[in-house]
Amino acid sequence: MSDQWFERVQYSWFQKFIINCVCSGKLPKHVAFIMDGNRRFAKVNDITRSESYSMGFEKIGEILDYCETFSIRYVSVYAFSIENFKRSDEEKSELFSLMSDKMNYLLSKIDKIHEKGIRINVLGDITLFPDHITKTLARLELETLNNSEFCLNLCLAYTSRDEITHSVKCMAQGVARGKLHVTDINEKLLDKCLYSEDLPPVDMLLRTSGEVRLSDYMMWQANFAALQFVKVLWPDFGFWHLIGSLLDYQRQEPMLSQYRETYAPFLEKMTRAELAAVAHSEHCTLKSHDNCQLNEAITDAYIQTHQTRTEGFLNDLRGERRELLEHCAELTVAGA
């Protein structure tokens, strides 16, 4: 296996000129890729599926280098959907074998990963995989937890519906255990319970192969994202395709930025109104009080209590996630 993941792309003078031009405009912080077209690439080029998927993995390393060039510090890739578990046993076996090889390759290059400051997050339910893959994925995430220069999010055993369902279950368990009140549950808390809780929202979502659909990917995080559907198969995706997508992002960005800037204060105002209603219902004797300052003080005190309670819940949730990773990293694999 080549070290393309860690080799710098050599740009021509013209490419450098184009890079400087593109960098003069607004660039996304977080780009999410749907890496579609690997199987069609295999058919078109008369190669095996495994060869095509392997080329697709190498392409991720190339894309990471492009993104580093444009100071795009957060990259998410849709590597394995929960829906992929419905594929034939033969294809799943190929995919699991390839995934095991590639993840172990990354573990073997951990020094280079640390050198480049890459943090690898695994978003999804990794316990659905065979134990040897679950163990390797957990080790990769734990080994790179403190890296902060660049963040690669591998979405594995993932769908948006499953992620949102998982978030709702976490909050329900928090209420059942007495760590949360039902009135603590709101959009902001749900967002913090997602697998992507410490990541910025997706600014640009790009799908290769020409298919125009999201396939249940990052649907919450990409609420205000620029959508790019590129008519090229994933292993063929290259520098100029990314340039075209970034230029189109810059065309859309002013409008999307306006939506984001309008929505943020609206959400803040709506959340405060909801919490104020709860605070006043708990102090019903003051409901009809005409002293606005007193009512504001009641609201502020309740919000402070709410924030303390939800932050404690979220810290516990992060601790449970860490414990799950540590447990998975210590799994005993049969035949190992």
C-alpha positions as a LaTeX table, in Angstrom:
\begin{tabular}{lrrr}
\hline
Residue & $x$ (\AA) & $y$ (\AA) & $z$ (\AA) \\
\hline
Met1 & 0.00 & 0.00 & 0.00 \\
Ser2 & 1.34 & 3.41 & $-0.95$ \\
Asp3 & 1.86 & 6.28 & 1.47 \\
Gln4 & $-0.32$ & 8.60 & $-0.64$ \\
Trp5 & $-2.24$ & 9.51 & 2.51 \\
Phe6 & 0.87 & 11.24 & 3.84 \\
Glu7 & 2.51 & 12.53 & 0.65 \\
Arg8 & 2.09 & 16.16 & $-0.34$ \\
Val9 & 0.47 & 16.80 & $-3.72$ \\
Gln10 & 2.82 & 18.60 & $-6.11$ \\
Tyr11 & 0.94 & 21.50 & $-7.73$ \\
Ser12 & 1.77 & 23.10 & $-11.07$ \\
Trp13 & 2.29 & 26.87 & $-11.24$ \\
Phe14 & $-1.17$ & 27.23 & $-12.77$ \\
Gln15 & $-2.79$ & 25.18 & $-10.01$ \\
Lys16 & $-0.99$ & 27.35 & $-7.42$ \\
Phe17 & $-2.35$ & 30.44 & $-9.16$ \\
Ile18 & $-5.91$ & 29.03 & $-9.05$ \\
Ile19 & $-5.46$ & 28.07 & $-5.38$ \\
Asn20 & $-4.48$ & 31.65 & $-4.53$ \\
Cys21 & $-7.53$ & 32.96 & $-6.41$ \\
Val22 & $-9.93$ & 30.59 & $-4.65$ \\
Cys23 & $-8.34$ & 31.30 & $-1.25$ \\
Ser24 & $-9.12$ & 35.00 & $-1.68$ \\
Gly25 & $-12.80$ & 34.15 & $-1.13$ \\
Lys26 & $-14.73$ & 32.57 & 1.75 \\
Leu27 & $-13.95$ & 28.87 & 2.20 \\
Pro28 & $-15.86$ & 26.17 & 4.09 \\
Lys29 & $-14.62$ & 24.95 & 7.46 \\
His30 & $-16.33$ & 21.57 & 7.25 \\
Val31 & $-16.86$ & 19.56 & 4.06 \\
Ala32 & $-18.76$ & 16.27 & 4.01 \\
Phe33 & $-18.30$ & 13.77 & 1.16 \\
Ile34 & $-20.61$ & 11.03 & $-0.08$ \\
Met35 & $-18.07$ & 8.82 & $-1.85$ \\
Asp36 & $-20.39$ & 7.35 & $-4.48$ \\
Gly37 & $-19.53$ & 5.44 & $-7.63$ \\
Asn38 & $-16.93$ & 2.86 & $-6.56$ \\
Arg39 & $-18.85$ & $-0.14$ & $-7.92$ \\
Arg40 & $-19.63$ & 1.60 & $-11.21$ \\
Phe41 & $-15.96$ & 2.56 & $-11.48$ \\
Ala42 & $-15.05$ & $-1.14$ & $-11.16$ \\
Lys43 & $-17.45$ & $-2.10$ & $-13.98$ \\
Val44 & $-16.35$ & 0.71 & $-16.30$ \\
Asn45 & $-12.65$ & $-0.08$ & $-15.80$ \\
Asp46 & $-13.04$ & $-3.88$ & $-15.71$ \\
Ile47 & $-11.45$ & $-4.27$ & $-12.27$ \\
Thr48 & $-12.66$ & $-5.99$ & $-9.13$ \\
Arg49 & $-14.82$ & $-4.24$ & $-6.55$ \\
Ser50 & $-12.02$ & $-4.64$ & $-4.00$ \\
Glu51 & $-9.55$ & $-2.87$ & $-6.31$ \\
Ser52 & $-12.02$ & $-0.05$ & $-6.86$ \\
Tyr53 & $-12.73$ & 0.36 & $-3.13$ \\
Ser54 & $-8.99$ & 0.34 & $-2.45$ \\
Met55 & $-8.52$ & 3.15 & $-4.98$ \\
Gly56 & $-11.37$ & 4.98 & $-3.28$ \\
Phe57 & $-9.54$ & 4.73 & 0.05 \\
Glu58 & $-6.37$ & 6.15 & $-1.52$ \\
Lys59 & $-8.49$ & 8.98 & $-2.92$ \\
Ile60 & $-9.42$ & 10.02 & 0.64 \\
Gly61 & $-5.75$ & 10.70 & 1.37 \\
Glu62 & $-5.47$ & 12.85 & $-1.75$ \\
Ile63 & $-8.60$ & 14.80 & $-0.82$ \\
Leu64 & $-7.27$ & 15.39 & 2.70 \\
Asp65 & $-4.20$ & 17.02 & 1.19 \\
Tyr66 & $-6.33$ & 19.26 & $-1.03$ \\
Cys67 & $-8.44$ & 20.24 & 1.98 \\
Glu68 & $-5.32$ & 21.03 & 4.00 \\
Thr69 & $-4.19$ & 23.30 & 1.14 \\
Phe70 & $-7.47$ & 25.23 & 1.44 \\
Ser71 & $-7.38$ & 25.25 & 5.27 \\
Ile72 & $-10.50$ & 23.07 & 5.44 \\
Arg73 & $-9.86$ & 21.55 & 8.86 \\
Tyr74 & $-12.92$ & 19.30 & 9.14 \\
Val75 & $-13.63$ & 16.57 & 6.61 \\
Ser76 & $-16.34$ & 13.92 & 6.92 \\
Val77 & $-16.63$ & 10.90 & 4.62 \\
Tyr78 & $-19.62$ & 8.55 & 4.31 \\
Ala79 & $-17.67$ & 5.31 & 4.33 \\
Phe80 & $-20.28$ & 2.71 & 5.33 \\
Ser81 & $-24.01$ & 3.23 & 5.76 \\
Ile82 & $-26.14$ & 1.04 & 8.03 \\
Glu83 & $-28.02$ & 0.26 & 4.82 \\
Asn84 & $-24.82$ & $-1.38$ & 3.50 \\
Phe85 & $-25.35$ & $-4.24$ & 5.95 \\
Lys86 & $-28.17$ & $-5.35$ & 3.62 \\
Arg87 & $-25.71$ & $-6.11$ & 0.81 \\
Ser88 & $-24.79$ & $-9.68$ & $-0.11$ \\
Asp89 & $-22.60$ & $-11.68$ & 2.28 \\
Glu90 & $-19.93$ & $-11.84$ & $-0.42$ \\
Glu91 & $-19.75$ & $-8.06$ & $-0.83$ \\
Lys92 & $-19.90$ & $-7.43$ & 2.92 \\
Ser93 & $-17.02$ & $-9.86$ & 3.38 \\
Glu94 & $-15.00$ & $-7.92$ & 0.78 \\
Leu95 & $-15.82$ & $-4.62$ & 2.44 \\
Phe96 & $-15.00$ & $-5.85$ & 5.96 \\
Ser97 & $-11.70$ & $-7.31$ & 4.80 \\
Leu98 & $-10.78$ & $-4.08$ & 3.03 \\
Met99 & $-11.88$ & $-1.97$ & 6.01 \\
Ser100 & $-9.80$ & $-4.08$ & 8.38 \\
Asp101 & $-6.71$ & $-3.77$ & 6.15 \\
Lys102 & $-7.06$ & $-0.01$ & 5.71 \\
Met103 & $-7.73$ & 0.75 & 9.38 \\
Asn104 & $-4.79$ & $-1.40$ & 10.46 \\
Tyr105 & $-2.69$ & 0.43 & 7.88 \\
Leu106 & $-3.64$ & 3.74 & 9.52 \\
Leu107 & $-2.77$ & 2.34 & 12.94 \\
Ser108 & 0.64 & 1.29 & 11.60 \\
Lys109 & 1.18 & 4.92 & 10.48 \\
Ile110 & 0.12 & 6.44 & 13.79 \\
Asp111 & 3.39 & 8.37 & 14.14 \\
Lys112 & 2.75 & 10.13 & 10.81 \\
Ile113 & $-0.84$ & 10.80 & 11.84 \\
His114 & 0.41 & 12.44 & 15.05 \\
Glu115 & 3.02 & 14.38 & 13.08 \\
Lys116 & 0.29 & 15.85 & 10.87 \\
Gly117 & $-1.98$ & 16.41 & 13.87 \\
Ile118 & $-4.88$ & 14.42 & 12.42 \\
Arg119 & $-7.71$ & 13.48 & 14.75 \\
Ile120 & $-9.81$ & 10.56 & 13.53 \\
Asn121 & $-13.42$ & 10.46 & 14.74 \\
Val122 & $-15.65$ & 7.51 & 14.03 \\
Leu123 & $-19.28$ & 8.60 & 13.72 \\
Gly124 & $-21.77$ & 5.75 & 13.91 \\
Asp125 & $-22.52$ & 2.55 & 15.82 \\
Ile126 & $-19.21$ & 0.70 & 15.54 \\
Thr127 & $-20.53$ & $-2.19$ & 17.66 \\
Leu128 & $-22.45$ & $-3.39$ & 14.58 \\
Phe129 & $-19.16$ & $-4.45$ & 12.96 \\
Pro130 & $-17.25$ & $-7.68$ & 13.62 \\
Asp131 & $-15.17$ & $-7.42$ & 16.80 \\
His132 & $-11.80$ & $-7.11$ & 15.04 \\
Ile133 & $-13.00$ & $-4.04$ & 13.09 \\
Thr134 & $-14.72$ & $-2.51$ & 16.13 \\
Lys135 & $-11.50$ & $-2.88$ & 18.11 \\
Thr136 & $-9.34$ & $-1.24$ & 15.43 \\
Leu137 & $-11.74$ & 1.68 & 14.96 \\
Ala138 & $-11.88$ & 2.31 & 18.71 \\
Arg139 & $-8.09$ & 2.23 & 18.95 \\
Leu140 & $-7.75$ & 4.70 & 16.07 \\
Glu141 & $-10.11$ & 7.18 & 17.69 \\
Leu142 & $-8.51$ & 6.87 & 21.13 \\
Glu143 & $-4.95$ & 7.11 & 19.77 \\
Thr144 & $-5.71$ & 10.39 & 17.95 \\
Leu145 & $-8.05$ & 11.95 & 20.51 \\
Asn146 & $-5.68$ & 14.77 & 21.44 \\
Asn147 & $-4.68$ & 15.77 & 17.89 \\
Ser148 & $-6.15$ & 19.10 & 16.83 \\
Glu149 & $-4.66$ & 20.31 & 13.52 \\
Phe150 & $-7.09$ & 18.42 & 11.31 \\
Cys151 & $-10.20$ & 16.33 & 11.94 \\
Leu152 & $-11.22$ & 13.38 & 9.74 \\
Asn153 & $-14.66$ & 11.97 & 10.53 \\
Leu154 & $-15.22$ & 8.43 & 9.28 \\
Cys155 & $-18.97$ & 7.83 & 9.12 \\
Leu156 & $-19.25$ & 4.07 & 9.57 \\
Ala157 & $-22.40$ & 2.10 & 10.42 \\
Tyr158 & $-24.06$ & 5.50 & 10.13 \\
Thr159 & $-27.30$ & 7.09 & 8.97 \\
Ser160 & $-28.80$ & 10.41 & 10.02 \\
Arg161 & $-31.98$ & 8.73 & 11.21 \\
Asp162 & $-30.01$ & 6.38 & 13.44 \\
Glu163 & $-27.89$ & 9.27 & 14.77 \\
Ile164 & $-30.95$ & 11.38 & 15.64 \\
Thr165 & $-32.70$ & 8.36 & 17.18 \\
His166 & $-29.59$ & 7.69 & 19.27 \\
Ser167 & $-29.59$ & 11.32 & 20.41 \\
Val168 & $-33.26$ & 11.12 & 21.47 \\
Lys169 & $-32.62$ & 7.87 & 23.36 \\
Cys170 & $-29.70$ & 9.47 & 25.21 \\
Met171 & $-31.92$ & 12.35 & 26.35 \\
Ala172 & $-34.72$ & 9.95 & 27.35 \\
Gln173 & $-32.24$ & 7.94 & 29.44 \\
Gly174 & $-31.03$ & 11.18 & 31.00 \\
Val175 & $-34.57$ & 11.99 & 32.11 \\
Ala176 & $-35.15$ & 8.43 & 33.37 \\
Arg177 & $-31.95$ & 8.59 & 35.46 \\
Gly178 & $-32.84$ & 11.98 & 36.90 \\
Lys179 & $-29.95$ & 13.77 & 35.19 \\
Leu180 & $-32.30$ & 15.85 & 33.02 \\
His181 & $-35.75$ & 17.35 & 33.27 \\
Val182 & $-38.14$ & 16.86 & 30.36 \\
Thr183 & $-38.18$ & 20.65 & 30.04 \\
Asp184 & $-34.40$ & 20.61 & 29.41 \\
Ile185 & $-34.93$ & 18.90 & 26.06 \\
Asn186 & $-34.69$ & 21.27 & 23.11 \\
Glu187 & $-33.02$ & 21.60 & 19.71 \\
Lys188 & $-29.70$ & 22.77 & 21.16 \\
Leu189 & $-29.47$ & 19.80 & 23.53 \\
Leu190 & $-30.37$ & 17.32 & 20.79 \\
Asp191 & $-27.58$ & 18.80 & 18.67 \\
Lys192 & $-25.09$ & 18.22 & 21.51 \\
Cys193 & $-26.16$ & 14.57 & 21.84 \\
Leu194 & $-25.31$ & 13.74 & 18.20 \\
Tyr195 & $-22.16$ & 11.81 & 17.29 \\
Ser196 & $-20.87$ & 15.08 & 15.82 \\
Glu197 & $-21.46$ & 17.11 & 18.99 \\
Asp198 & $-18.06$ & 18.82 & 19.06 \\
Leu199 & $-17.88$ & 19.52 & 15.31 \\
Pro200 & $-18.89$ & 22.67 & 13.42 \\
Pro201 & $-21.91$ & 22.33 & 11.11 \\
Val202 & $-21.32$ & 21.12 & 7.57 \\
Asp203 & $-20.70$ & 24.05 & 5.20 \\
Met204 & $-20.53$ & 22.04 & 1.97 \\
Leu205 & $-21.86$ & 18.56 & 1.26 \\
Leu206 & $-20.48$ & 16.95 & $-1.90$ \\
Arg207 & $-21.67$ & 13.77 & $-3.57$ \\
Thr208 & $-19.88$ & 12.16 & $-6.48$ \\
Ser209 & $-21.31$ & 9.92 & $-9.27$ \\
Gly210 & $-23.99$ & 12.38 & $-10.41$ \\
Glu211 & $-26.70$ & 10.95 & $-8.13$ \\
Val212 & $-28.81$ & 13.74 & $-6.64$ \\
Arg213 & $-29.79$ & 12.51 & $-3.18$ \\
Leu214 & $-28.45$ & 12.69 & 0.38 \\
Ser215 & $-28.83$ & 8.98 & 1.27 \\
Asp216 & $-29.63$ & 9.76 & 4.92 \\
Tyr217 & $-26.27$ & 11.47 & 5.49 \\
Met218 & $-25.55$ & 14.44 & 7.80 \\
Met219 & $-29.11$ & 15.73 & 7.28 \\
Trp220 & $-29.12$ & 17.56 & 10.63 \\
Gln221 & $-25.60$ & 19.00 & 10.31 \\
Ala222 & $-26.05$ & 20.06 & 6.68 \\
Asn223 & $-29.13$ & 22.20 & 7.33 \\
Phe224 & $-27.47$ & 25.30 & 5.85 \\
Ala225 & $-24.87$ & 23.57 & 3.68 \\
Ala226 & $-24.15$ & 24.20 & 0.01 \\
Leu227 & $-25.00$ & 20.98 & $-1.85$ \\
Gln228 & $-22.71$ & 19.82 & $-4.65$ \\
Phe229 & $-23.58$ & 16.88 & $-6.92$ \\
Val230 & $-20.57$ & 16.17 & $-9.13$ \\
Lys231 & $-20.85$ & 13.93 & $-12.21$ \\
Val232 & $-17.70$ & 11.92 & $-11.63$ \\
Leu233 & $-17.14$ & 8.56 & $-9.95$ \\
Trp234 & $-15.37$ & 8.78 & $-6.59$ \\
Pro235 & $-12.00$ & 7.24 & $-7.60$ \\
Asp236 & $-11.84$ & 9.78 & $-10.49$ \\
Phe237 & $-12.60$ & 12.80 & $-8.30$ \\
Gly238 & $-9.71$ & 15.25 & $-8.43$ \\
Phe239 & $-8.34$ & 18.73 & $-7.93$ \\
Trp240 & $-10.41$ & 20.48 & $-10.60$ \\
His241 & $-13.65$ & 18.90 & $-9.41$ \\
Leu242 & $-12.97$ & 20.29 & $-5.93$ \\
Ile243 & $-12.08$ & 23.71 & $-7.37$ \\
Gly244 & $-15.41$ & 23.82 & $-9.23$ \\
Ser245 & $-17.29$ & 22.88 & $-6.09$ \\
Leu246 & $-15.50$ & 25.49 & $-3.98$ \\
Leu247 & $-16.24$ & 28.21 & $-6.53$ \\
Asp248 & $-19.91$ & 27.25 & $-6.50$ \\
Tyr249 & $-19.82$ & 27.25 & $-2.69$ \\
Gln250 & $-18.51$ & 30.83 & $-2.80$ \\
Arg251 & $-21.42$ & 31.74 & $-5.07$ \\
Gln252 & $-23.95$ & 30.29 & $-2.61$ \\
Glu253 & $-22.21$ & 31.29 & 0.62 \\
Pro254 & $-23.57$ & 34.86 & 1.03 \\
Met255 & $-27.16$ & 33.60 & 0.92 \\
Leu256 & $-26.45$ & 30.62 & 3.20 \\
Ser257 & $-24.55$ & 32.85 & 5.62 \\
Gln258 & $-27.54$ & 35.17 & 5.80 \\
Tyr259 & $-29.83$ & 32.22 & 6.63 \\
Arg260 & $-27.44$ & 31.04 & 9.37 \\
Glu261 & $-27.08$ & 34.52 & 10.85 \\
Thr262 & $-30.86$ & 34.96 & 10.89 \\
Tyr263 & $-31.55$ & 31.54 & 12.39 \\
Ala264 & $-29.01$ & 31.68 & 15.24 \\
Pro265 & $-30.60$ & 34.61 & 17.14 \\
Phe266 & $-34.07$ & 33.21 & 16.38 \\
Leu267 & $-33.11$ & 29.88 & 17.99 \\
Glu268 & $-31.57$ & 31.68 & 20.97 \\
Lys269 & $-34.72$ & 33.78 & 21.42 \\
Met270 & $-37.01$ & 30.77 & 21.06 \\
Thr271 & $-34.97$ & 28.71 & 23.55 \\
Arg272 & $-35.00$ & 31.55 & 26.09 \\
Ala273 & $-38.77$ & 31.95 & 25.70 \\
Glu274 & $-39.32$ & 28.23 & 26.31 \\
Leu275 & $-37.11$ & 28.25 & 29.41 \\
Ala276 & $-38.75$ & 31.45 & 30.68 \\
Ala277 & $-42.16$ & 29.80 & 30.41 \\
Val278 & $-40.90$ & 26.85 & 32.48 \\
Ala279 & $-39.28$ & 29.15 & 35.05 \\
His280 & $-42.46$ & 31.15 & 35.53 \\
Ser281 & $-44.64$ & 28.04 & 35.73 \\
Glu282 & $-42.45$ & 26.83 & 38.59 \\
His283 & $-42.94$ & 30.23 & 40.27 \\
Cys284 & $-46.65$ & 30.49 & 39.57 \\
Thr285 & $-47.22$ & 33.04 & 42.32 \\
Leu286 & $-45.12$ & 35.49 & 40.30 \\
Lys287 & $-46.80$ & 34.86 & 36.97 \\
Ser288 & $-48.86$ & 38.00 & 37.13 \\
His289 & $-46.13$ & 40.09 & 38.68 \\
Asp290 & $-45.63$ & 43.40 & 36.89 \\
Asn291 & $-41.96$ & 43.72 & 37.87 \\
Cys292 & $-40.13$ & 42.95 & 34.62 \\
Gln293 & $-36.75$ & 42.96 & 36.33 \\
Leu294 & $-37.94$ & 40.34 & 38.80 \\
Asn295 & $-39.31$ & 38.16 & 36.00 \\
Glu296 & $-36.03$ & 38.46 & 34.10 \\
Ala297 & $-34.11$ & 37.53 & 37.25 \\
Ile298 & $-36.28$ & 34.41 & 37.67 \\
Thr299 & $-35.64$ & 33.48 & 34.02 \\
Asp300 & $-31.88$ & 34.06 & 34.30 \\
Ala301 & $-31.63$ & 31.97 & 37.46 \\
Tyr302 & $-33.55$ & 29.11 & 35.86 \\
Ile303 & $-31.44$ & 29.23 & 32.69 \\
Gln304 & $-28.29$ & 29.02 & 34.82 \\
Thr305 & $-29.68$ & 25.96 & 36.59 \\
His306 & $-30.70$ & 24.45 & 33.24 \\
Gln307 & $-27.22$ & 25.02 & 31.78 \\
Thr308 & $-25.51$ & 23.47 & 34.81 \\
Arg309 & $-27.78$ & 20.43 & 34.66 \\
Thr310 & $-27.45$ & 19.88 & 30.90 \\
Glu311 & $-23.66$ & 20.37 & 30.97 \\
Gly312 & $-23.40$ & 17.76 & 33.71 \\
Phe313 & $-25.50$ & 15.39 & 31.62 \\
Leu314 & $-23.36$ & 16.01 & 28.52 \\
Asn315 & $-20.13$ & 15.44 & 30.47 \\
Asp316 & $-21.52$ & 12.11 & 31.67 \\
Leu317 & $-22.51$ & 11.27 & 28.09 \\
Arg318 & $-18.97$ & 12.01 & 26.86 \\
Gly319 & $-17.60$ & 9.85 & 29.65 \\
Glu320 & $-19.86$ & 6.95 & 28.64 \\
Arg321 & $-18.74$ & 7.34 & 25.02 \\
Arg322 & $-15.10$ & 7.24 & 26.15 \\
Glu323 & $-15.75$ & 4.13 & 28.28 \\
Leu324 & $-17.41$ & 2.41 & 25.30 \\
Leu325 & $-14.38$ & 3.16 & 23.11 \\
Glu326 & $-11.98$ & 1.89 & 25.77 \\
His327 & $-14.03$ & $-1.28$ & 26.18 \\
Cys328 & $-14.11$ & $-1.84$ & 22.39 \\
Ala329 & $-10.35$ & $-1.22$ & 22.15 \\
Glu330 & $-9.77$ & $-4.03$ & 24.65 \\
Leu331 & $-11.99$ & $-6.59$ & 22.91 \\
Thr332 & $-10.55$ & $-10.08$ & 22.65 \\
Val333 & $-10.71$ & $-11.08$ & 18.99 \\
Ala334 & $-11.10$ & $-14.77$ & 18.20 \\
Gly335 & $-8.16$ & $-16.14$ & 16.26 \\
Ala336 & $-6.02$ & $-13.08$ & 16.89 \\
\hline
\end{tabular}
